[in-house]
Amino acid sequence: MGWPFIGETLQLYSQDPNIFFTSKQKRYGEIFKTHVLGCPSVMLAGPEAARFVLVSHADLFRPTYPKSKERMIGPSALFFHQGDYHARLRKFVQASASPGALRRLIPGIEALAESALDSWAADSRVVNTFQGMKKLSFDVGILVIFGRLDSYYEEELKKNYSIVDKGYNSFPNNIPGTNYYKAVMARKRLSEILSEIITKREKRMETNDLLDHLINSKGDQGEILSDEQIADNIIGILFAAQDTTASALTWILKYLHDDSKLHDAIRAEHMAIYEANKERNRSLTWAQTRSMQLTYKVILENLRMASIISFTFREAVADVEYKGYLIPKGWKVMPLFRSIHHNPEFFTDPFKFDHSRFQVSPKPNTFMPFGSGVHSCPGNELAKLEMLILVWDQLNKKLNLTYHDLSLSGQVGSSGKPKWD
Ligand code: HEM
């Protein structure tokens, strides 16, 4: 359980996560206890245990986040909830990222990816890949939620959201000038901006984006969502979508950079489509995105290798017995996606990037980059589409990637040379 109070929090966040989890698993097996972020916790490194918590016995485990973070995102955001309210909101997010909706979003996402690549190519300074991808994934989030948005509001949202983002992981306090305090103020401003956008939107015709769905949503008794509930969910979605997708985009560029043969094979897959589209003067279609089989396998292997969300948290709502172990009520429970994705029993030579392993489907519950069960990621197809479009645009623009040191958080350090040439 580590040191009093801090437990093993420092080790968890300072060590290579692969080493932290593997060494524990070697010593104690697939189920072991620890103490992190001030809470006694049970870590579960097996696929069946992950399924038990997230799917088959999900009612015994509720989602749990530190209160300060819940306040910062907004307590009405769907991922803090269970039951009817959660299901109602989830339906709208899923609809906004459904194949029908994504099909319509392709030209918009392509335009955003192209403009990002152009701006990096034109920049003579070092481009921090992760920060660049964060900007791109935020812009895509805005597109999905609002469709077209007045540039004044877009700038205001970006400015205030980036202050919230900076203070999100700071120590909670009420001292003016600190990052946390600034974040709380910016969060208030975000609510005001979103309220203005909602009021303006209510007077306009339907545009069929996520904001429309949220505004027009009615519960069983005909009740509508308040502005505050809508704002919390919009900020929640931007939050869930931004760093995750940006990390995945950063890692896929790194893996393509590392393997020039793979890079060329993907380029060959894309070339046929590119030529056909050039001839007919049309841009990438939904059917074409579905036909890129090699690129798709590379995206899956990228998600397995990077395991962006290494684990998630739930809290036991009652004493639960699992395979002879007691999980006491109130303890945190952590299914370890990363450990499952790097277990040689399920993925041979797990630390090697090998897209060909996805020629066959992984064993049940062994591949969960987007979680599983009622809280699994409703944005998973959107995230995969973003990766596919970025790789497509990057290859078509014939940009040659160079990168420096890529840390485990997915951030690219700056060590002098231009990142794109
Ligand atoms: C590569 C990118 C992404 C990864 C790896 C990822 C991963 C995940 C995972 C593992 C969960 C489940 C967390 C849990 O069970 O506690 C989740 C939930 C969620 N994700 Fe994603 N995500 C990504 C992109 C996105 C995008 C683009 C959106 C935008 C729509 C999004 C929206 C959400 C939401 C709203 C939830 C909460 C769902 C619920 O509680 O019902 N994610 N994501």
Residues whose N, C-alpha, C, O or C-beta is under 5 A from the ligand:
A	BS01	HEM	L78 F79 R90 I237 A240 A241 T244 T245 A248 I308 I309 T312 F313 M368 P369 F370 G371 V374 H375 S376 C377 P378 G379 L382 A383
